[in-house]
Amino acid sequence: MDDLVRQAIAKWPNVPHCYGWLGLDARGQWYMRDDRVQAAGSFAQHKGSLLRHEKLIDFIQRNYEPDEQGCWFFQNGPQRVYVELEATPLICRVNSLGEVSAHTGIKLDFLMCWMDDEGHVYLETSQGLGLVHSQDVIHVAELIERGDWTLHALQGQDLEQQFRFCRSPQARQGA
């Protein structure tokens, strides 16, 4: 987390949290969701506007983390902006050597490889669960074929509970 963000939290500790305004898709892209987009439906149905400003994206990614309930947020100064997830909190990039990084650019420590009942491939890491980026599934397949990684099966409907994360903090907040 940026030092400036920590200072803002200390200065303004009781700023209300923000829900529904930011989304992360299955390719690691960030989306802003204004009132109109949110009113149209869930993030899965209506993503909003793709963020393209590199410095803003870098700021979000440096200040992105989970709370105690597994809801991921971007700490924007003193305000937590909770993130709607299309898939998982992390989107994993994998190279042919088996090196793994998140969509945020941080290196991830690989633990296990999973595939759900729909054929989606996930990596369990010490930092959380990540969907493998569609462009990198070939590298995962090669690692499995070489015997470097073992593939384990799971039910897609069990992801959130098994790996303690929340796809829609907004829906949880409204419940």
C-alpha positions as CSV (number, residue, x, y, z in Angstrom):
1,M,0.0,0.0,0.0
2,D,1.3,3.5,-0.8
3,D,2.5,5.6,2.1
4,L,0.2,8.4,0.9
5,V,-2.8,6.1,1.2
6,R,-1.7,5.0,4.8
7,Q,-1.5,8.7,5.7
8,A,-5.0,9.4,4.3
9,I,-6.5,6.5,6.3
10,A,-4.9,7.8,9.5
11,K,-6.2,11.4,8.8
12,W,-9.7,10.3,7.8
13,P,-10.4,6.9,9.4
14,N,-14.2,6.9,9.1
15,V,-14.8,7.4,5.3
16,P,-17.7,5.1,4.1
17,H,-16.8,2.2,1.8
18,C,-17.7,2.3,-1.9
19,Y,-19.4,-0.7,-3.6
20,G,-20.1,-1.5,-7.3
21,W,-18.0,1.2,-8.9
22,L,-15.0,-0.9,-9.9
23,G,-14.7,-4.3,-11.6
24,L,-12.0,-6.7,-12.6
25,D,-12.6,-9.0,-15.6
26,A,-11.3,-12.4,-16.4
27,R,-8.4,-11.0,-18.4
28,G,-7.2,-8.7,-15.6
29,Q,-8.7,-5.5,-17.0
30,W,-10.3,-2.9,-14.7
31,Y,-13.6,-1.3,-15.4
32,M,-15.4,1.8,-13.9
33,R,-19.1,1.3,-13.3
34,D,-21.1,4.5,-12.9
35,D,-24.7,4.6,-11.5
36,R,-26.2,4.0,-15.0
37,V,-24.1,0.8,-15.5
38,Q,-24.8,-0.5,-12.0
39,A,-28.5,0.1,-12.5
40,A,-28.4,-2.0,-15.7
41,G,-27.2,-5.1,-13.8
42,S,-24.4,-7.1,-12.4
43,F,-20.8,-6.8,-13.5
44,A,-21.1,-10.1,-15.4
45,Q,-23.9,-8.5,-17.4
46,H,-22.7,-4.9,-17.7
47,K,-19.0,-4.2,-17.2
48,G,-18.9,-0.4,-17.7
49,S,-15.9,1.6,-19.0
50,L,-12.6,0.0,-19.5
51,L,-9.8,1.9,-17.7
52,R,-6.9,2.8,-20.0
53,H,-5.0,5.4,-17.9
54,E,-1.8,3.6,-17.0
55,K,-1.0,5.6,-13.9
56,L,-4.5,5.1,-12.4
57,I,-4.3,1.3,-13.2
58,D,-0.8,1.2,-11.5
59,F,-2.2,3.0,-8.4
60,I,-5.2,0.6,-8.2
61,Q,-3.0,-2.4,-8.5
62,R,-0.5,-1.2,-5.8
63,N,-3.3,-0.7,-3.4
64,Y,-5.4,-3.8,-4.1
65,E,-5.9,-6.4,-1.3
66,P,-8.5,-8.5,0.5
67,D,-10.4,-7.7,3.7
68,E,-11.0,-10.3,6.5
69,Q,-14.1,-11.7,4.7
70,G,-12.3,-12.3,1.4
71,C,-13.8,-9.2,-0.4
72,W,-11.1,-7.5,-2.5
73,F,-10.8,-3.8,-2.6
74,F,-8.7,-0.9,-3.9
75,Q,-7.7,1.5,-1.1
76,N,-8.3,4.9,-2.6
77,G,-6.9,7.3,0.0
78,P,-9.1,6.9,3.0
79,Q,-11.9,5.0,1.1
80,R,-12.1,1.3,0.4
81,V,-13.5,0.8,-3.1
82,Y,-14.7,-2.8,-3.3
83,V,-14.1,-4.7,-6.5
84,E,-16.7,-6.7,-8.4
85,L,-15.0,-9.8,-9.9
86,E,-15.9,-11.6,-13.1
87,A,-13.9,-14.6,-12.1
88,T,-11.2,-14.5,-9.3
89,P,-9.3,-11.9,-7.3
90,L,-6.2,-12.5,-9.3
91,I,-5.6,-13.2,-12.9
92,C,-2.5,-15.3,-13.3
93,R,0.1,-14.9,-16.0
94,V,2.2,-18.0,-16.5
95,N,5.3,-18.4,-18.7
96,S,6.8,-21.6,-20.1
97,L,9.2,-22.0,-17.1
98,G,6.2,-22.1,-14.7
99,E,6.9,-18.6,-13.3
100,V,3.6,-17.0,-12.2
101,S,2.6,-13.4,-11.7
102,A,-0.6,-11.6,-11.1
103,H,-2.4,-9.1,-13.3
104,T,-1.0,-6.6,-10.8
105,G,2.5,-7.4,-11.8
106,I,3.5,-9.1,-8.5
107,K,5.2,-12.5,-8.5
108,L,3.1,-15.2,-7.1
109,D,4.1,-18.3,-5.2
110,F,2.5,-21.3,-6.9
111,L,0.9,-23.9,-4.7
112,M,-1.6,-26.0,-6.8
113,C,-3.3,-26.1,-10.2
114,W,-7.0,-26.7,-10.5
115,M,-9.6,-27.1,-13.2
116,D,-13.3,-26.7,-12.8
117,D,-16.2,-28.6,-14.3
118,E,-16.3,-26.0,-17.2
119,G,-12.6,-26.4,-18.1
120,H,-11.4,-23.1,-16.5
121,V,-7.9,-23.4,-15.1
122,Y,-6.9,-21.8,-11.8
123,L,-3.8,-21.5,-9.7
124,E,-3.8,-21.5,-6.0
125,T,-1.0,-19.3,-4.7
126,S,0.1,-18.1,-1.3
127,Q,-1.5,-14.7,-2.2
128,G,-4.9,-16.1,-3.3
129,L,-6.7,-17.9,-6.1
130,G,-6.2,-16.8,-9.7
131,L,-7.8,-17.7,-13.0
132,V,-5.1,-18.5,-15.6
133,H,-5.2,-15.8,-18.3
134,S,-6.6,-17.4,-21.5
135,Q,-3.3,-16.7,-23.4
136,D,-1.3,-18.7,-20.9
137,V,-3.4,-21.9,-20.6
138,I,-1.0,-23.4,-23.2
139,H,1.9,-23.0,-20.8
140,V,0.0,-24.6,-18.0
141,A,-0.8,-27.6,-20.3
142,E,2.9,-27.9,-21.1
143,L,3.8,-27.8,-17.4
144,I,1.3,-30.6,-16.6
145,E,2.4,-32.7,-19.6
146,R,6.0,-32.4,-18.5
147,G,5.0,-33.6,-15.0
148,D,6.0,-30.3,-13.3
149,W,2.5,-29.6,-12.2
150,T,-0.4,-31.8,-11.2
151,L,-4.0,-30.9,-12.2
152,H,-6.7,-31.2,-9.5
153,A,-10.5,-31.1,-10.2
154,L,-13.0,-28.9,-8.4
155,Q,-16.6,-27.7,-8.9
156,G,-16.8,-24.1,-10.2
157,Q,-19.7,-23.4,-7.8
158,D,-17.4,-24.1,-4.8
159,L,-14.6,-21.6,-5.7
160,E,-15.7,-18.7,-3.5
161,Q,-16.2,-20.9,-0.4
162,Q,-13.2,-23.1,-0.9
163,F,-10.8,-20.3,-1.5
164,R,-12.4,-17.7,0.7
165,F,-13.2,-14.8,-1.7
166,C,-16.2,-12.9,-2.7
167,R,-17.1,-12.1,-6.4
168,S,-19.6,-9.4,-5.5
169,P,-19.0,-7.4,-2.4
170,Q,-21.9,-5.2,-3.5
171,A,-24.3,-8.1,-3.5
172,R,-23.0,-9.2,-0.1
173,Q,-23.4,-5.7,1.3
174,G,-27.0,-5.5,0.0
175,A,-27.9,-8.9,1.5
